[in-house]
Amino acid sequence: MTFKKGLLYCFLAFCFSFNLFAQVLEPVAWNTKVEKVSDTEYDLIATASIDKGWHLYSQDVPEGGPIATTFTFKENSGYETVRKTVEEGGHVVDDPVFEMKIKFFEDKAEFKQRVKLLNKELSVVEGEVEFMVCDDKRCLPPTYVDLKFNLKAAEIVENIEEETTTALFETGKIDEGILEPIKWKTSVEKISDTEYVLVSSATIDNNWKLYSQKVPEGGPIPTSFDYMLGDGVKLVGETIEGEGKEVMDKVFELKIKFFKNSAIFKQKIKVIDANVKSIKAEVGFMACDDRKCLSPSFIDLNFDLTKAVSGNDIESSEEKSQRGLWSIFLIAFLSGFVALLTPCVFPMIPMTVSFFIKQSQSKAKGIRNAIIYGLSIIVIYVLLGTIITAIFGADALNALATNVWFNLIFFLLLVVFAISFLGAFEIVLPNSWANKADRQADRGGLIGIFFMALALAIVSFSCTGPIVGTILVEAASKGGIAPVIGMLGFSTAIALPFALFAAFPGWLNTLPKSGGWLNTVKVVLGFLELALAFKFLSQADLVLQLHWLEREVFLAIWIAIFGALSLYLLGKIQLPHDSPLKHISVGRLLLGLLTLSFTIYMIPGLWGAPLNLISAFPPPLDYSESPYGVGNSKGGGANNHADLPEGAHLLAPHDILAFNDYDKGLAYAKEVGKPVMIDFTGWACVNCRKMEQNVWVKPEVLSKLKNDVVLISLYVDEQIEFPEGEAPDSKLRPGKKLRNVGQKWSEMQTIRYKTNTQPYYVLMGHNEENLIDPVGYTPDVDEYNNWLKKGISNFKNN
C-alpha cells in the first residue's frame, strides 16, 4: 500500500469515529431469496437495496482500492458451492481518490451463489457479507451482515440455456466474466458526391490487443470486415488499417501485427444509386491480453451516409505498401551488388570504363558518356519490370503469388536458376540478339551508348538472369509496381560502379583481379537459390495439405543443401567451372565455418526444436511427420488410431486421449466411468499452449489427464463450417445463424459458464454437474494438480 493511500485510510478511520457520535448510518439493506435450478442445484440470491446517493463496491476491486464486497458461506457437509459468487453489471469509473478504475453499484445490487445439495434434508444455508459503502462526501467503515437462505421457499426457474443474451443481462444471469474489451463505433467521411469512406473505430481496453486483418497462416484469428452491399454500391480497394505494432510471437513463431488502445479501419466505397442512405457491415475479431484470449466475436456495424462529414481521401494502396516497396528496392539493390561479383559482369567494369575514357575527346565527355551508359542500364531493367507488370497486371501478380500453381512455377524456375549457377549449363539469350545490339552500338552517339548497355544486359544474362528472375519472383508476392521497383534497385546497383569508376579512373587499380573467386560467388548463389526454391514448394504443399513436404523433410533438404555448401567453401567439393584450388582464403574459410554452424543449428529441428532464426521458412511445428521428432514415437502404440473410440484422437505430444465433439466425449466418459474435463481452448490461444507445454507435461498432471479423466477440447475459434442448411440458430444473437463449429462451443461456454475467456477448464460428472469450481489460466503446477485431484476425488465420492 502506498503512503498516500495509507494516509487516506487513516483519515477515513478518523471520520468514522467522529461520525459515530453523530449518527448511525445504514444506507444498505440486505434481503435474500432462493431459486431452484435443478433437483440438486440452487441459486442463493442476496439483494442489496442502496440508499440514494450511496454506492456499494464490487467483489473485485484492484489492489490498493476500497474494501470489496465479500461473501462467506458457513461450512456444512450438506452442500457445496459451485463456481464463485456472481454479480450484475454495475458501473466502472476512474476513481480520482484511489487513481484506478473501480466498479460499484447504485440503488440496487444482486449477487448469486450457486450451491449443490449433498443432503436433500438441508433446509437453510447461512452466510455473511462484508461490504463498504460511500457517498460523495464520506465512506462508512466495513460492515458485516448475517444472511440466511431458506431452501424450502425456493422458486423454480427455467433453464438458463434457453435465454438470449439480452434476457441474461437483464436478469443478472451473466456476470462480469463476459468480457468486452473492444468497443466499436462508426463514422463516414465524404470525398465526393459518389465516394465515401466508411470508418470503423475500435477502442481497446488497457492491456488488451486487437489483431490485424492480415495474420500469417497458423496465427490467431485476424480482424475481418463483411460489407453488405446492394447493386447500388461497390467497394473501392481493400479495407485499410493503421500501422499498429508488429512483433515476433514466441508461441506462434510468426511475426504478428496487432493494435493497442485504439485502431481505425477505413473502406472506400462508390455509391452508384443516390437512394442508398446507409451501409450495414459485420466485423469479426479476436482480442487477447497477456493472460488470456477471448472467443472470436462478431459485431454488427451501421454506417449512416446522411451524417457523412468531409474528409481526406483514403490512404492509397501505394502509400500503404510504401515500406514494403522500400524493402524490395533495398533487397534488389543489394542483389545488384552481388551480381557485380559474377564472372559475367565484374570483368566488364574496367573494360567498359576504359573504352569510354579512350574514345571520348575529353575526360568530362568520357564521364558524361559513362553516366549515360549507366542510366541506359537502369532504363533497360526498369523496362523489363514494367513489361512484366503490364503483362500480368499489378493486382494479378499478387493473386498469382498466393496461388498453388504459381508457387510451383516459382519453385521450378528457382531450381533451374540454381542448377545453372552450379555450372550444369548456362542460360543465355540468342547470340543474334547480342550481335544486333553490337552493330547498333557502332553507330555512336546516345543511341549507340544505349545499345552498348543492351549488349551488356544480353551478354551477362547467364549470370544476372537467375538473380533478376529471383527478384521478380519475390516482387510478385508484393503485387502492384513491386517488379518495377525491384528492377530499379537492381539496375541502380549495376550501373553505379560504371559511373563512379568513369569519374574516378584511379579507383580501377583498387579492384581485385578477376579469377576463380568470381565463379565461387556464382556457386554460392546457386546453393542459396536452391534452398529458397523449397520455400515456394512448401507453401504449395501447405495450401493443398498434401503432407509431402512436412517439417522434417524440409529441414532435411536444407541441412543437405547448406551442408554441401559448407563442404564446397571448405574445398572438399569442386564443380565444373572451378579453378584448381591449392588453398582457401581466410574469408572463404570464415564463410564456410558460418554455413557449417548454420547447418548444425538446424539438425535439432528434426527432433522438434523450434529454430527461431528461420521460423519463417520451414513448415510450422504442427505440420510434422512425427509430432515428437524423427525417431521418437513416445508411447509405442500411441499412433495406432485403429484402437481409438469413435471421434477421439491422441493429443500430441502428450498422447492424451481427447475428443473435439462434446456429445461423443460425454458418451465415452459414461461408458468408461470417468469424469469429464472440458478444455475450452483455441488454436490461437497463447496461454492454452503455455498450459499444454508447461503444465500438462508434468508427470503428476499428465498422469491424471491420461488415466483419470476424459478430455474434451472445444476450440472456440474452430473455422469448420456446418453443412449447408444445417447451421443452428445463435442463442446469443437472435435472428443470426452460427457461422462455424467454433461459435457453437463459444456460445456454450458463454451461456453455461458465464465467461468467454480461454483457457477455461471444467471438471464435471455424467449429469453435467460441476465437480469443482472451473479454473482459467493456472500456470502454477501444484495449484492445477490439486484442482484436478480434488475434482476427481469428488467424482469418486459421489
Backbone hydrogen bonds, N-H to C=O, Kabsch-Sander energy under -0.5 kcal/mol:
donor,donor_aa,acceptor,acceptor_aa,energy
6,G,2,T,-2.3
7,L,3,F,-2.5
8,L,4,K,-1.7
9,Y,5,K,-2.1
10,C,6,G,-1.9
11,F,7,L,-2.1
12,L,8,L,-2.4
13,A,9,Y,-2.4
14,F,10,C,-1.9
15,C,11,F,-2.2
16,F,12,L,-2.4
17,S,13,A,-2.2
18,F,14,F,-2.0
19,N,15,C,-2.5
20,L,16,F,-1.6
21,F,17,S,-0.7
21,F,18,F,-0.9
22,A,18,F,-0.5
22,A,19,N,-0.9
23,Q,19,N,-2.8
25,L,23,Q,-0.6
29,A,49,S,-2.3
31,N,47,T,-2.0
33,K,45,I,-1.9
35,E,43,D,-2.3
36,K,155,E,-4.2
37,V,35,E,-0.6
37,V,41,E,-2.0
38,S,41,E,-1.9
42,Y,115,V,-2.2
43,D,35,E,-3.2
44,L,42,Y,-0.6
44,L,113,Q,-3.2
45,I,33,K,-2.7
45,I,43,D,-0.7
46,A,44,L,-0.5
46,A,111,F,-2.5
47,T,31,N,-2.9
47,T,45,I,-0.5
48,A,109,A,-3.1
49,S,29,A,-3.0
49,S,47,T,-0.5
50,I,48,A,-0.6
50,I,107,D,-3.0
51,D,27,P,-2.8
54,W,51,D,-1.9
55,H,134,C,-2.4
56,L,105,F,-2.0
57,Y,132,M,-1.3
58,S,103,K,-2.2
61,V,59,Q,-0.7
65,G,62,P,-1.9
69,T,58,S,-1.9
70,T,130,E,-2.8
72,T,128,E,-2.9
74,K,126,E,-2.4
79,Y,76,N,-1.5
80,E,116,K,-1.9
82,V,114,R,-3.2
86,V,112,K,-3.0
88,E,110,E,-1.1
91,H,104,F,-2.8
93,V,102,I,-2.1
95,D,93,V,-0.9
95,D,100,M,-3.0
99,E,95,D,-1.6
100,M,95,D,-0.9
102,I,93,V,-2.6
104,F,91,H,-2.5
105,F,56,L,-2.8
107,D,54,W,-0.5
108,K,106,E,-3.6
109,A,48,A,-1.9
111,F,46,A,-2.4
112,K,86,V,-2.8
113,Q,44,L,-2.2
114,R,82,V,-0.6
115,V,42,Y,-2.8
116,K,80,E,-3.3
117,L,40,T,-3.3
118,L,78,G,-2.8
119,N,78,G,-2.0
122,L,119,N,-2.0
125,V,149,F,-2.0
127,G,147,L,-2.7
128,E,72,T,-2.5
129,V,145,V,-2.5
130,E,70,T,-2.7
131,F,143,T,-2.1
134,C,55,H,-1.8
135,D,138,R,-3.0
140,L,133,V,-2.8
143,T,131,F,-2.8
145,V,129,V,-2.2
147,L,127,G,-2.9
149,F,125,V,-2.5
150,N,148,K,-0.5
151,L,123,S,-2.5
151,L,149,F,-0.9
152,K,123,S,-0.8
153,A,150,N,-0.9
154,A,151,L,-1.4
155,E,34,V,-2.7
157,V,36,K,-2.0
162,E,159,N,-1.5
163,E,160,I,-1.8
165,T,731,K,-0.6
168,L,164,T,-2.2
169,F,165,T,-2.3
170,E,166,T,-2.3
171,T,167,A,-1.9
172,G,169,F,-0.8
173,K,168,L,-2.4
174,I,168,L,-0.8
178,I,175,D,-1.8
179,L,177,G,-1.0
183,K,181,P,-0.5
183,K,203,T,-2.4
185,K,201,S,-1.9
187,S,199,V,-1.9
189,E,197,V,-2.5
190,K,309,V,-3.3
191,I,189,E,-0.6
191,I,195,E,-2.4
192,S,195,E,-1.8
196,Y,269,I,-1.9
197,V,189,E,-2.7
198,L,267,Q,-3.2
199,V,187,S,-2.8
199,V,197,V,-0.6
200,S,198,L,-0.6
200,S,265,F,-2.9
201,S,185,K,-2.9
201,S,199,V,-0.6
202,A,263,A,-3.2
203,T,183,K,-3.1
203,T,201,S,-0.5
204,I,202,A,-0.6
204,I,261,N,-2.9
205,D,181,P,-2.5
208,W,205,D,-1.8
209,K,288,C,-2.3
210,L,259,F,-2.2
211,Y,286,M,-1.1
212,S,257,K,-2.2
215,V,213,Q,-0.7
219,G,216,P,-2.0
223,T,212,S,-1.9
224,S,284,G,-2.6
226,D,282,E,-2.7
227,Y,225,F,-0.5
228,M,280,K,-2.7
229,L,227,Y,-1.1
233,V,230,G,-1.2
234,K,270,K,-2.0
236,V,268,K,-2.9
237,G,235,L,-0.5
240,I,266,K,-3.5
242,G,264,I,-1.0
245,K,258,F,-2.8
247,V,256,I,-2.0
249,D,247,V,-0.8
249,D,254,L,-3.2
253,E,249,D,-1.7
254,L,249,D,-0.9
256,I,247,V,-2.8
256,I,254,L,-0.7
258,F,245,K,-2.7
259,F,210,L,-3.1
261,N,208,W,-0.5
262,S,260,K,-2.6
263,A,202,A,-1.9
265,F,200,S,-2.5
266,K,240,I,-3.1
267,Q,198,L,-2.0
268,K,236,V,-0.6
269,I,196,Y,-2.7
270,K,234,K,-2.6
271,V,194,T,-3.5
272,I,232,G,-3.1
272,I,270,K,-0.7
273,D,232,G,-1.7
274,A,272,I,-0.6
276,V,273,D,-1.8
279,I,303,F,-2.3
280,K,228,M,-0.7
281,A,301,L,-2.4
282,E,226,D,-1.8
283,V,299,I,-2.6
284,G,224,S,-2.7
285,F,297,S,-2.2
288,C,209,K,-1.8
289,D,292,K,-2.9
293,C,758,Q,-1.7
294,L,287,A,-2.9
295,S,756,N,-1.5
297,S,285,F,-2.9
299,I,283,V,-2.5
301,L,281,A,-3.2
303,F,279,I,-3.1
304,D,302,N,-0.6
305,L,277,K,-2.0
305,L,303,F,-0.9
306,T,277,K,-0.9
307,K,304,D,-1.2
308,A,305,L,-1.4
309,V,188,V,-2.4
311,G,190,K,-1.7
320,K,316,S,-2.3
321,S,317,S,-1.8
322,Q,319,E,-1.4
325,L,321,S,-2.3
326,W,322,Q,-2.3
327,S,323,R,-2.0
328,I,324,G,-1.9
329,F,325,L,-2.6
330,L,326,W,-2.5
331,I,327,S,-2.6
332,A,328,I,-2.6
333,F,329,F,-2.5
334,L,330,L,-2.4
335,S,331,I,-2.2
336,G,332,A,-2.0
337,F,333,F,-1.5
338,V,334,L,-1.8
339,A,335,S,-2.4
340,L,336,G,-1.3
341,L,337,F,-0.7
341,L,338,V,-1.3
342,T,339,A,-1.5
345,V,342,T,-1.3
346,F,342,T,-2.3
348,M,345,V,-1.5
349,I,345,V,-0.6
349,I,346,F,-1.5
351,M,347,P,-1.0
352,T,348,M,-2.6
353,V,349,I,-2.3
354,S,350,P,-2.4
355,F,351,M,-1.8
356,F,352,T,-2.1
357,I,353,V,-2.1
358,K,354,S,-2.6
359,Q,355,F,-2.5
360,S,356,F,-1.0
366,G,362,S,-2.2
367,I,363,K,-2.4
368,R,364,A,-2.4
369,N,365,K,-2.7
370,A,366,G,-2.2
371,I,367,I,-2.3
372,I,368,R,-2.3
373,Y,369,N,-2.3
374,G,370,A,-2.3
375,L,371,I,-2.6
376,S,372,I,-2.2
377,I,373,Y,-1.7
378,I,374,G,-1.9
379,V,375,L,-2.5
380,I,376,S,-2.3
381,Y,377,I,-2.1
382,V,378,I,-2.7
383,L,379,V,-2.3
384,L,380,I,-1.4
385,G,381,Y,-2.1
386,T,382,V,-2.5
387,I,383,L,-2.4
388,I,384,L,-2.2
389,T,385,G,-2.2
390,A,386,T,-2.6
391,I,387,I,-2.5
392,F,388,I,-2.1
393,G,389,T,-2.8
397,L,393,G,-1.9
398,N,394,A,-1.0
399,A,395,D,-2.0
400,L,396,A,-3.0
401,A,397,L,-2.0
402,T,398,N,-0.8
402,T,399,A,-0.7
403,N,400,L,-1.7
407,N,403,N,-2.2
408,L,404,V,-1.9
409,I,405,W,-2.2
410,F,406,F,-2.6
411,F,407,N,-2.3
412,L,408,L,-2.3
413,L,409,I,-2.6
414,L,410,F,-2.6
415,V,411,F,-2.1
416,V,412,L,-2.3
417,F,413,L,-2.7
418,A,414,L,-2.6
419,I,415,V,-2.6
420,S,416,V,-2.0
421,F,417,F,-2.2
422,L,418,A,-2.0
423,G,419,I,-0.5
423,G,420,S,-1.1
424,A,419,I,-2.0
428,V,426,E,-0.8
429,L,458,I,-0.5
433,W,430,P,-1.2
434,A,430,P,-1.0
435,N,431,N,-2.6
436,K,432,S,-2.3
437,A,433,W,-2.1
438,D,434,A,-2.4
439,R,435,N,-2.2
440,Q,436,K,-1.9
441,A,437,A,-1.8
442,D,438,D,-1.3
443,R,440,Q,-1.4
444,G,441,A,-1.5
448,G,444,G,-1.7
449,I,445,G,-2.1
450,F,446,L,-2.2
451,F,447,I,-2.1
452,M,448,G,-1.6
453,A,449,I,-2.0
454,L,450,F,-2.0
455,A,451,F,-2.2
456,L,452,M,-2.1
457,A,453,A,-2.2
458,I,454,L,-2.2
459,V,455,A,-2.8
460,S,456,L,-2.6
461,F,458,I,-1.1
462,S,459,V,-0.6
463,C,460,S,-1.6
464,T,460,S,-2.8
465,G,461,F,-2.7
467,I,463,C,-0.6
468,V,464,T,-3.2
469,G,465,G,-3.1
470,T,466,P,-2.1
471,I,467,I,-2.3
472,L,468,V,-2.5
473,V,469,G,-2.1
474,E,470,T,-2.4
475,A,471,I,-2.9
476,A,472,L,-2.0
477,S,473,V,-0.8
477,S,474,E,-0.7
478,K,475,A,-1.5
479,G,475,A,-1.2
480,G,394,A,-1.4
482,A,479,G,-1.7
484,V,481,I,-0.5
485,I,481,I,-2.3
486,G,482,A,-2.9
487,M,483,P,-2.1
488,L,484,V,-2.0
489,G,485,I,-2.4
490,F,486,G,-2.3
491,S,487,M,-2.5
492,T,488,L,-1.9
493,A,489,G,-1.7
494,I,490,F,-1.7
495,A,491,S,-2.9
496,L,492,T,-2.3
498,F,494,I,-0.5
499,A,495,A,-1.6
500,L,496,L,-2.4
501,F,497,P,-3.0
502,A,498,F,-1.4
503,A,499,A,-1.7
504,F,500,L,-2.3
507,W,504,F,-2.1
508,L,505,P,-1.7
509,N,506,G,-1.2
510,T,507,W,-1.7
511,L,507,W,-0.5
511,L,508,L,-1.1
518,L,515,G,-1.5
519,N,515,G,-0.6
519,N,516,G,-0.5
520,T,516,G,-1.5
521,V,517,W,-1.7
522,K,518,L,-1.5
523,V,519,N,-2.4
524,V,520,T,-2.6
525,L,521,V,-2.3
526,G,522,K,-2.0
527,F,523,V,-2.2
528,L,524,V,-2.2
529,E,525,L,-2.6
530,L,526,G,-2.0
531,A,527,F,-2.1
532,L,528,L,-2.4
533,A,529,E,-1.9
534,F,530,L,-0.9
534,F,531,A,-0.6
535,K,532,L,-1.3
536,F,532,L,-0.9
536,F,533,A,-0.6
537,L,533,A,-1.5
538,S,534,F,-2.1
539,Q,535,K,-1.8
540,A,536,F,-1.9
541,D,537,L,-2.1
542,L,538,S,-2.5
543,V,539,Q,-2.1
544,L,540,A,-2.1
545,Q,541,D,-1.2
546,L,541,D,-1.4
551,R,623,Y,-2.2
554,F,550,E,-2.6
555,L,551,R,-2.6
556,A,552,E,-2.3
557,I,553,V,-2.1
558,W,554,F,-2.3
559,I,555,L,-2.9
560,A,556,A,-2.1
561,I,557,I,-2.5
562,F,558,W,-2.9
563,G,559,I,-1.9
564,A,560,A,-2.3
565,L,561,I,-2.1
566,S,562,F,-2.0
567,L,563,G,-2.1
568,Y,564,A,-2.2
569,L,565,L,-2.6
570,L,566,S,-1.9
571,G,568,Y,-1.6
572,K,567,L,-2.9
573,I,567,L,-0.8
578,D,575,L,-2.1
582,K,580,P,-0.6
589,L,585,S,-2.2
590,L,586,V,-2.6
591,L,587,G,-2.3
592,G,588,R,-2.3
593,L,589,L,-2.4
594,L,590,L,-2.0
595,T,591,L,-2.3
596,L,592,G,-2.1
597,S,593,L,-2.3
598,F,594,L,-2.1
599,T,595,T,-2.1
600,I,596,L,-2.3
601,Y,597,S,-2.3
602,M,598,F,-1.5
603,I,599,T,-0.9
603,I,600,I,-0.6
605,G,602,M,-1.5
606,L,603,I,-2.0
607,W,604,P,-1.7
608,G,605,G,-1.5
609,A,604,P,-1.8
614,I,611,L,-1.3
615,S,612,N,-1.1
617,F,614,I,-2.2
623,Y,620,P,-1.4
624,S,622,D,-1.4
629,G,626,S,-1.9
630,V,606,L,-3.5
632,N,629,G,-1.8
637,G,635,G,-1.1
639,N,636,G,-0.7
640,N,637,G,-1.8
641,H,639,N,-1.7
643,D,640,N,-1.5
644,L,641,H,-1.2
648,A,645,P,-2.0
649,H,658,A,-2.3
651,L,649,H,-0.6
651,L,656,I,-3.1
652,A,650,L,-0.8
654,H,651,L,-0.9
655,D,651,L,-1.2
656,I,651,L,-1.3
658,A,649,H,-2.8
659,F,711,L,-2.0
660,N,647,G,-0.7
665,G,661,D,-2.2
666,L,662,Y,-2.6
667,A,663,D,-2.3
668,Y,664,K,-2.0
669,A,665,G,-2.1
670,K,666,L,-2.1
671,E,667,A,-1.8
672,V,668,Y,-2.2
673,G,669,A,-1.2
674,K,669,A,-1.9
676,V,764,M,-2.6
677,M,710,V,-2.6
678,I,676,V,-0.6
678,I,762,V,-2.8
679,D,677,M,-0.5
679,D,712,I,-3.2
680,F,678,I,-0.7
680,F,760,Y,-2.8
681,T,679,D,-0.9
681,T,714,L,-2.3
685,C,682,G,-1.6
686,V,684,A,-0.8
689,R,685,C,-1.5
690,K,686,V,-1.8
691,M,687,N,-2.3
692,E,688,C,-2.2
693,Q,689,R,-2.6
694,N,690,K,-2.6
695,V,690,K,-0.5
695,V,691,M,-2.0
696,W,691,M,-2.9
698,K,695,V,-1.6
701,V,698,K,-0.7
702,L,698,K,-3.4
703,S,699,P,-2.3
704,K,700,E,-0.7
705,L,701,V,-2.2
706,K,702,L,-2.1
707,N,703,S,-1.9
708,D,704,K,-2.1
709,V,704,K,-0.9
710,V,675,P,-2.4
711,L,657,L,-0.9
711,L,709,V,-0.6
712,I,677,M,-2.7
713,S,659,F,-2.6
713,S,711,L,-0.5
714,L,679,D,-2.2
714,L,712,I,-0.7
715,Y,713,S,-0.7
716,V,681,T,-2.7
716,V,714,L,-0.7
718,E,715,Y,-1.5
722,F,739,R,-0.5
726,E,723,P,-2.6
730,S,736,K,-2.9
736,K,733,R,-2.2
738,L,728,P,-2.7
741,V,720,I,-2.7
742,G,718,E,-2.0
744,K,740,N,-1.1
745,W,741,V,-1.8
746,S,742,G,-2.3
747,E,743,Q,-2.7
748,M,744,K,-1.9
749,Q,745,W,-2.2
750,T,746,S,-2.3
751,I,747,E,-2.9
752,R,748,M,-2.3
753,Y,749,Q,-1.9
754,K,750,T,-1.0
755,T,749,Q,-0.9
756,N,177,G,-1.2
758,Q,293,C,-2.3
760,Y,680,F,-1.4
761,Y,775,V,-3.5
762,V,678,I,-2.2
764,M,676,V,-2.5
764,M,762,V,-0.6
765,G,769,E,-2.5
768,E,765,G,-1.6
771,L,763,L,-3.0
772,I,763,L,-0.8
775,V,761,Y,-1.8
781,V,779,P,-0.7
784,Y,780,D,-2.3
785,N,781,V,-2.8
786,N,782,D,-2.5
787,W,783,E,-1.9
788,L,784,Y,-2.3
789,K,785,N,-2.7
790,K,786,N,-2.5
791,G,787,W,-2.2
792,I,788,L,-2.6
793,S,789,K,-2.1
794,N,790,K,-2.4
795,F,791,G,-1.7
796,K,792,I,-2.0
797,N,793,S,-1.8
798,N,794,N,-0.8
798,N,795,F,-0.7
